[in-house]
Amino acid sequence: MQDYFFSGLKLILPDLNTIKVEHKSLEYKKTGILILIAIIYGATILKVGYFLTTSLFLFVSYYFLGERRWILMFLLSFPFVAAFMYLLHGILDIYLRDPFLQSIGVMG
């Protein structure tokens, strides 16, 4: 109960130690690119499917965030999404419509 009280006080009362932000050091271009990638991801997930769009979204996001090790980018996108899809479909029995996997015959 007292945790809620102190959390509420933290939200209501002003913080005495304000942080000065150097706007020149912020990377607005990378943020804008990530927002654009997320919009494209949201617009294509229903037509292309969860597996391919999520894997490509992660892969491209890693690239724009500065990662250049292609093998690591691949391993953290495609196999990770495949394992997560197996968890959703095989174990939790949650169905995600995936036209790409249906077209290549992986899903029914």
Stockholm file with secondary structure:
# STOCKHOLM 1.0

chainA/1-108         MQDYFFSGLKLILPDLNTIKVEHKSLEYKKTGILILIAIIYGATILKVGYFLTTSLFLFVSYYFLGERRWILMFLLSFPFVAAFMYLLHGILDIYLRDPFLQSIGVMG
#=GR chainA/1-108 SS CHHHHHHHHHHHSCCSSCCCCCGGGSCHHHHHHHHHHHHHHHHHHHHHCHHHHHHHHHHHHHHHTTCCCHHHHHHTTHHHHHHHHHIIIIISCCCCCCHHHHHTTSCC
#=GC SS_cons         CHHHHHHHHHHHSCCSSCCCCCGGGSCHHHHHHHHHHHHHHHHHHHHHCHHHHHHHHHHHHHHHTTCCCHHHHHHTTHHHHHHHHHIIIIISCCCCCCHHHHHTTSCC
//
